[in-house]
Amino acid sequence: MEKEDIYISIRQIPLFAGLSEAERKLIADKSTLVTYKKDEIIYRQGDAGGAFFCVVWGRIVLYVQDKTGKQNILEYLHRGKYFGIISLLTGEPHSVTAQAINDSCLLCIEKSDFKDILAKIPSLSLDLMQTLSRRLKRKDLHPKTIFESTIVSIFSSSAQSGKTIYAINLALSLEKETHKNILLVDLSYKERPHRIPQRLGAKAQFNELDLSYYEPSMENLSDFILRDVFGIDIACISYAPQESDNVKKIVSILSLLVNDYHYIILDLPAGMEETIFGILHQSDRVEIISSPDEVDLKRTHHLIERLKSEYNFNPEKIKIIVNEYKQSKLTHGQKIKILGQDIYATLPKFEYPAAELMVLEHPDLTYSRAVRRISRELGDCLVGLALGVGAAYGLAHIGVLKVIEEEHIPIDIISGSSIGAFIATFWALGYPAKEIEDIIRTEFRDTNLVRQFADLTLPKFGFIKGKKISRMLKKYLGNKTFYDIKLPLKVLACDVKHKTSLVIDKGSLLEAVLASCAMPGVFRPVRFKEELLVDGGVLNPLPTEVLVKNAVKKIIAVNVTPSREDLLRQLEKTKAQGLSVGENIVKKRGIFGFKYYIQDLLKVTILDFIFGSIEIMQDQMIKQEAQFSDIVLHPDTSGLHWLEFHRVKEFVRRGEEETRRNLDKIWQLIKE
């Protein structure tokens, strides 16, 4: 069982996300799971390095001690973060102390096994070398105060793309969301003014750092940093494009700055010369801003192709952001076709002239929310919500959403299977929880759902066509696509032909929901492109893994499906209630009245048989998928039936109660 747990843990670690199944199994065979109690030391500063560690669950703090014994905290690590790598690869003693903040579980790979893994998986070795270069900082010149930093370059192949406004707002939002040290670098050609300090309303004078006269020393560099402008620091650097050593000097500067800043945002000039490409190549992440204009999109496409072909650029480092300040007749699909890859994010048009401080002055605008979501993903603090399967039990999801709305709990991405996909889709489109409840009450008013929605067909694949449900959904979803949603949404379905799960996050919302809700044996499968799809709950009854794969670090899962233990408790309760009710019936109507009561109590339809069979199969999968979550909400659905959609009010109440019981845990997770 431990090997299975190890393999499940490896699947949720971003470092191993791009590996094949065979490669992940190799890592699992050489790994162990080690638990540490709260406050237990994993290794101390100065100890010899002997293993690779990665957080499966719990929290780890890394700190250094000065000569007086004072502890300086460098970083808090959560799920998916790894450490111990520098000592492992260089043979040097650990430069930090690692300690468990609370009870934690770590994936551990011993030194000899880890070297064997790197020899057999070269791609993993390259990824780790990049990490190593970021963590091996110039501590000979300046003691490090940051464990690991991220360098982000903001670039556009054309002027007037909104690049600088975006860079300012990204830096401000990162500070607001993460409370970490942020440096915004205004990089410009010589003789051109630096506009970022002015746009941020900085009152203090700043010193421009001219690369032509730069000599690498920390004392010299600190004079060129403008401190604490709305919580972030600013540096203004200018250079002459024709000089050959620009990249070398900038790398030297960055190697010093990463000691003190968690995030360094570089606002690059809109040029296509060698210095720019050299800086992009040194960055951990490149965000390319483009207008929706066809000419700009094509220019962006050629830029990306050049980065790949001439510089062997890793495509995963490149994020395309379309700024829709211009009108465009192109559809979202046409833009993707021109670019040749997905659009990472879209910045909506705004009307405010004072746009530099948008995320601070106008946080509720769609532009600010878009930047906030990007900053939370970049800052490793995304909160995801997974809504599980359960037919009418899933109406309890609405109660969960009600409390989330009332308490203003931030949710950055939502996933759903079956009824969870139904409700998640409406919420992602902007329907409030109360409105979703009203829709259910209106559309599911008939207590006999078979009579209301069954459009029977020859049962080759399922005895219900699903056209009546499709017409009902179309009233609310219309022709909307995933491009219309206000919150990132992942809908899970099962591909029957290939026997795999399918994550739907493009195309028609109506088709996605119908596919995810197509209960096998009941509803006819849905054709989606080349696939034949059925209920997402067949393989992903609690869709948490898809959130992990989308870099979500904090996951709240809602499991509304009664477990085997729940059902056994309910059966005992029903037996006791049945005998009690039966005694009263015997007194009033005689022994034959009790006979008919028992027959009615034990009546099982074919739908109950199918649903019950699926529930049995899903029970173990739900337990496995729950391991990917930080909090599992499990509303009490005892006394309710999986087909009682007309009792929406009671289901919603149960969801609200469960969420309120766990509010302290939820807020603790959010604030960590």
Secondary structure, 3 states (H helix, E strand, C coil): CHHHHHHHHHHCCHHHCCCCHHHHHHHHHCCEEEEECCCCEEECCCCCCCEEEEEEECCEEEEEECCCCCEEEEEEECCCCEECHHHHHHCCCCCCEEEECCCEEEEEEEHHHHHHHHHHCHHHHHHHHHHHHHHCCCCCCCCCCCCCCEEEEEECCCCCCCHHHHHHHHHHHHHHHHCCCEEEEEEEECCCCCCHHHHCCCCCCCCCEEHHHCCCCHHHHHCCEEEEECCEEEEEEEECCCCCCHHHHHHHHHHHHCCCCCEEEEECCCCCCHHHHHHHHHCCEEEEEECCCHHHHHHHHHHHHHHHHHHCCCHHHEEEEEECCCCCCCCHHHHHHHHCCCCCEEECCCCCCCHHHHHHHCCCCHHHHHHHHHHHHHCCCCEEEEECCCHHHHHHHHHHHHHHHHHCCCCCEEEEECHHHHHHHHHHCCCCHHHHHHHHHHHCCCCCHHHHHCCECCCCCEEECCHHHHHHHHHHHCCCEHHHCCCCEEEEEEECCCCEEEEECCCEHHHHHHHHCCCCEEECCEEECCEEEEEHHHCCCCCCHHHHHCCCCEEEEECCCCCHHHHHHHHHHHHHHHHHHHHHHHHHHCHHHHHHHHHHHCCCCHHHHHHHHHHHHHHHHHHHHHCCCCEEECCCCCCCCCCCHHHHHHHHHHHHHHHHHCHHHHHHHHHC
